[in-house]
């Protein structure tokens, strides 16, 4: 029997998760979806849907969806749903889990990997984060939970963009990309988003596509912030390049073209995206055109995950490994890391390793130095 795909829906208080869920539960989309709703949710869906006198925590909807609250913990709720499905008591093809606005999606995601019974029944598809454009900057400044939710996301939906200016939306998008260059960002109006943009995103698939926002890579190519190599290093094909996110290291006297100085924080530049912020959730991309030594890399990543795992939100890489003609793909959430052999490098394809790390105050220098030492 094929695995049941699961989507985690997260986002800070008032970001519009419940609006999106209500659409899923009431729309005639022809899909049988089980929605697991955390009872402690701030805008409880219970009031409309779960007004029932019984102790039963699963309610069948008119469009074939079911709604279920978490009374004990997620693992038990998932097991209960799977058991009822096996007995033919409920029918569903996939699940969507809504976390509370204050929740860290990490432990929710880990449930799908750490528990054998869950892992044999369900497949984690993606984490979707809703961000309230009107209140996001303050929430991101004040609450680490909001920053973590952005760091974990495979897809970010911006709600309430109609309440802010285009420049503010642009600046917020820029901020979010620096925290998480993996997740596409798009505006949604009152939860009005096609189901195909919510389901089957395959954010946890071990595939050979490293989804990093291309602008992020472009600016990374221009700004070698944090590296002390001379300007001739573009011709040095032997060293590993580390491209970094934060644009608070270099102060540029002149505000030049947007695409040249995105890494550069400049006092005199008025563009909204040059607003200075220093979020603890940051990302950086590591690239190398020399192959990795498999044993050295495994030891190093194992040690890093052991020490910094709780602070590592999401990380992924498509790697050129010495001794194989196939790409090696790895990814992880916190301390859980998996890897797989991908397709062969195509003839003429540049064999470049690319890795992205998203985490809380990760020691970039230690990571970069360690990764460079793992190259052949």
ABEGO torsion letter per residue (X at the ends): XBBBBBBBBBEBBGAGAAAAAAAAAABBAGBBBBBBBBAABABBAAAAAABBABABABBBBAAGBBBBBBABBAAAAAAAAAAAAAAGABBBABBBBBBBAABBAAAAAAAAAABAAAAAABBBABBBBBBBAAAAAAAAAABAAAAAAAAABABBBBBGAAABBAAAAAAAAAAAAAABAABBBBBBBGGBBBAAAABGAGAABBBABBBBBAAAAAAAAABABGBABBAAAAABAABBBBBBABAAABBBABBBBAAAAAABBBAABABAAABBBBBABBBBBBBBABBBBAAAAAAAAAAAAAAAAAABABBBBBBBBBGBABBBBBBBBEABBBBBBBBBBBBGBBBBBBBBBBBBGBBAAAAAAAAAAABX
